[in-house]
């Protein structure tokens, strides 16, 4: 079967509004383009003034399949408690956990993720405004067919983080959505995706994504994997998860 990467990026006056993507068979390309374009018009950050759709054929032999991370939930009643949970998860991995949390919450309108060295705390991406984008990723179900489209922030976050975590140089990921209406973030590390509710107040524009990587990692190879190598993530069905 031939697969295509369908990617949407939307902005308004240079400000990032929305991004999404799918990996779909040829017969679903046209309907997927329409669905992603509509998402750009319905985003809580505002109507996109510019929407770019990219359709790219993929070599089926180059598509890697990885399992989804195991999911846990840290019950947090307010953002202060959420930050305590985040620091507890990251502190064993880096002496710079406090700075990593502070910088991730302080970021605004980043188009990609921060890449942070666990040993030094230094930012590693050459363009700090752009960051590194995770692309060419989607979910498949147990029968290896692409999962039906439709916005599901929790599933999409799990799929993206599962691709990131599959690279051996990535120690952890911290994500705080910059969507003002979405207040659940996560930390992914050691094969587990820890969902963290109430990570910020409703209406807050704070948020970004940060990848914590091993000191001495081949950042060029990591960039290539995150941005260019196609990955399908095997997610359990809702019946399996119950």
N, C-alpha and C positions, 0 to 999 in steps of 0.2 A: 504494500500500500504506500502511495506517495503522500507525504505530509507537507503542510505549509505552515510557516510561522506567520501569524497575523498580529501586528503590533499597532497600538494606538497611543499617541502622545498628544495631549491637548494643553494649550496655554492661552493666556490673555495678557497682552502688553508685556510679553517676556516673562510672565509669572506662570510657573507650572500649575496646572489645574488638575490634570488627571492622566493616568497611564494604565494600560491593561494589555494583555496579550493572550493568545490561544495558540495551540498547535493542533491543527485540524486536518482531516482528509480533504481532497479537492472539492468534493460535493458540498462542503460546508463553508467554503471560503466566502462566498457572497453574503450569506446570512450572518456570518460572524462579523464581517466588516460593518454591516448595518447595526448590529447590536453594540459593537464597541463605539461606533460613532454616536449612537444615542446616549451612551454612558457619559460621553464628554459634554453633552447638553444638559444632563440631569444632576451634575455634581454639586454638593452643598457649598463648595468653594466658589461657585459661580458658573455662568455659561461660558464655555470656551470660545474665544474669538478665532482661534486657529486650531484645527484638528488634522493631524497627519496620520495616515494609515500606510503601513508597509506590509506587503505580502511577499514572502520569500520561500522558495522551494527548498526542502531539506532532503539531504541524503538519508534514507531510512537506516542505512548501516551505521550512520554517525550518531544516531539518537541513543542516548544512554538512559537506562531505566533504574531508578533508585526507590527504596521504600520511604514512605512518609515517616517522620519522626513520631515517637510516642507522645501523646498529649496528656499534660497534667494542668490543673488549675490551682493557682494560689489565690485563696479568697482574701481580697483586700477591700476594706470599706472606704478608703480615702487615699488620695495621692501620696500622703506622707507614709502610710503603711506600704504602699506599692513600691516606693523608692527604697524602703528598708529591705524588701524582698529582693529587689534588683541587685542592691549592693551585696547582699548575702550570697547571691548566686555567682556574681562576677569576682568578688574579692579573692577567692582561691586561685583565680586564673591570671590576675594582673595586679600589681601594686598601684595601678592608676585607675582603679574602679571609680573612685569619686569623680575624677576629671572626666571620665568617659560618660558617666551618667549626666553630669552637669552640661557637657557639650552637646549631648544628644537632645536634652530638653531645651537647650537654648537655640538650636538650629531652626531656621525658617526657610520654607520653600526650596529645599534642596531637591535637585532632579534625580540624584542617586544616593548612594550610601557612603558614609565615612568608612575608611579603612584604617584601623588603628593597630599599631604594633603593641603586643602585650608586654614586651620587655621594656620598651622606652616610653610608651604612651604617645609616640609621634604619629601624626597623620601621614599616610603613605600615598594617597591618591594625588596625581600631578595637578589636577584641576579641582580645587576644594569646593567650588560652587557647583560643579557638575557631579562630583563624586564618582562612584562606580555603580553602574546599573546592572541589575540582574535581569537577564533576558533569555529568550528561547527556552521557556519552561511552561509546563502545563501538567494537569493531572490526568491519570488514567485510572479506570476501575479495575476490578479483578479480572475482567475479560480482555484487558488491554485495549479498550476502546476509550476515546477521549470522553471525558465527563461532560454532560450537557451544560451549555453556557448559561450565564446568569450571574449577577453580582452576588458573591458570598464572601464577605471580607475575611471571615475566619478561615474558610477553606483556602482562599487565595494566599493568605499569609502563611499557612502551613505548607502549602506547595512550594512557595518561594523559599522559605527557610529550610525546607528539606533539601532543595538543590544546593543551597549555600553550605549547609552542614556536611554534605557529602564530600566536600573537598578537604583533604587531610590537613591543610594549613590553616583552616578556620577553626578557632577554639570556641567562639561563641558569637551570638548575634543579639543585639538589643534593638527593639523596634517600638517606637512611639508614633502612632499614625498622626500625620499633620491634618487629618480630616477633623474639623471642629466638632462633628457629631459622633465621632467614633472614639471611645475612651478606654478601649481594651488594647493593651500592648502585650509584648511577650519577650522572654529571654529563651533562646535556643542554645543548648550545649549538652554534650555527653549523650547524644541520641534522644534528648527529650525537649519538647516544645512546651514551655511553661507559660500558660496564658495568664495575664495579669489584668484583672478588671480594675476600673477606677484609677487608671494610671495617671489621669489628668482630669481637670474639671471639664464639664460639658461646655462647649463653645471656645475652648482654648485652641489657638492655632499652633501651639508648640508641637514639636515632633520631628523626628528624623529616624534614620536607620544607621546602625554602626556595626561593622564586622570587626571582631577582635581576632588578630592573626598571629601566628607564631613569629617570633623574632628570627630573621634570616629567611623568611619565606620568599619564594620566587614570585614577586608581585606581578610581573608581566604575564606569567603563566596563569596566575590566579585571575587577573583581569580577563584574560582570554576565555577561561572556563566560565566565569560568571556572565560575561556579556555575549559570548558567541557559541558556546557548545550547547547543543539541544539536549534537554533532559525532560523525560516524562516521569512523574512521581506517582507511584502506586499508592492510592489512598483507599482506606477501607470504606465500604459502603455504610450507609446509615444503619442498616440492619446489623452489620458486623460490629459496629461501634456500640450497639446497645447491649 
